[in-house]
Amino acid sequence: MARSALMNVMTQTAMKAGRSLTRDFGEVQNLQVSMKGPADFVSQADRKAEEIVYQELARARPDWGFLMEERGAVEGKDPQHRWIVDPLDGTTNFLHGIPQFAISIALERDGQIVAGVVFNPATDELYTAERGGGAFLNDRRIRVAARSKLPECVIGTGMPFLGHGDHARFLFEARQMMGETAGLRRMGAASLDLAYVAAGRFDGFWEHGLQPWDLAAGSILVREAGGFVTHTDGSKFEFVQGDIVCGNELVHKALVAELKTANAAFRGGAKVASPAAAAVE
């Protein structure tokens, strides 16, 4: 597949940062047995990968700005273009030697995401998409799954953890989804979860409390793979707002409906009951 000049810059940058993370990932696995633990080492790996991405993209497009997890916002001379970067999505996985992490790079143009790359160096899987050009995994065209009924679907999600997220709301949502789907999966890296939806591995995905760099690249992957992306209440998706639900047209619609049911029950303090359970009763 012939890539555009822009996509070449993005993929080469992601792969260069990926080589750095791969080397550090091997060291993290060795550090698991130490008393101190690998946390300090992982934060260094994260910053090193971000520096590689920053230097490579700034060299290629010196006037464009950045929004990065560690560095924050960096204004550019060109107000129309901004790179949105997570140099290590799935830090906890990386910390524990779990090979489910990624570098995520997106390009924002006039407030819209127009290109995205998600690269997992541990599995050598490179997901790419440009607006209007489709989505690809290692240069092979990908599409969202075609399943139409939730009982047949595996759905990805993100789970709140210590000190983060609305635990009570998630329990209502998870209980509702568990009663309606073939299974839930919590993999620990939102950019890859969205890439999995684009590739048809997950039938859908939802999560709250995400950051722009978690969502930007993955959201265009899903859309270019034929999927629907909105906020969890079904409203128009804006990557800066932090919550997302996606899937093919029918699965997306069903997930939005289930989330509305769960959240109505949560707000009302009621038990979550599935339509199937209600019919049996």
Buried (B, 14 or more C-beta within 10 A) or exposed (E): EEBEEBBEBBBBBBBBBBEBBEEBBEEBBEBEEEEEEBEEBBBEBBBBBBBBBBEBBBEBBEEBBBBBBBBEEBEBEEEEBBBBBBBBBBBEBBBBBBBBBBBBBBBBBEEEBBBBBBBBBBEEBBBBBBBEBBBBBEEEEBBBBEBBEBEEBBBBBBBBEEEEBEEEBBBBBBBBBEBBBEEBBEBBBBBBBBBBBBBBBBBBBBBBBBBBBBBBBBBBBBBBBBBBBBBBEBEEBBBEEBBBBBBBEBBBBBBBBBBBBBBEBBEEEEEBBBEEEEEEE
